[in-house]
Amino acid sequence: MKALYARVLEWLAACAAVLLGASALAITIDVIGRNMGLGTLPWILEVSEYVLPLATFLIAPWLLYRNEHVRLDILALTRPWLGHVANIVGLGVCAVLVVYGVRTILNSAAQGATIFKSVVFPEWWLYVPVPLCFGLLTIEFLRRLARR
């Protein structure tokens, strides 16, 4: 089960990397095309605005799993109990965000909200990564607490 969990986190991190790479490539192609007088791809900016937070959500559980997240080691070294408190707070915050993420998805879907820009899609699609990734972060904080 642990190996499957690690593979899921690695797969999400790989998806984040592919999304960021594709976004950078698309923006580069758009800039080159515009400067050569070939026109522009009007949806590139909008899609890149969606890719950045999505990639952040997708890679966060993997970073926490690998212990490569942002933290203040100097405080943890001087006060070892702070790491335990931080894990409890992280667990609580992530669990709350899972609940609110699910509620937001259900409310958006029930209202039939739609994003109308260059790309048109149901609004709730934007919120799907929130409970998924915060759920994985919740699991990771539970794992950290269980290890102590």
PyMOL commands that set and color helices and strands:
alter all, ss='L'
color gray80, all
select helices_A, chain A and resi 2-35+44-65+73-78+81-111+124-127+129-147
alter helices_A, ss='H'
color red, helices_A
select strands_A, chain A and resi 114-116+120-122
alter strands_A, ss='S'
color yellow, strands_A
deselect
rebuild
show_as cartoon
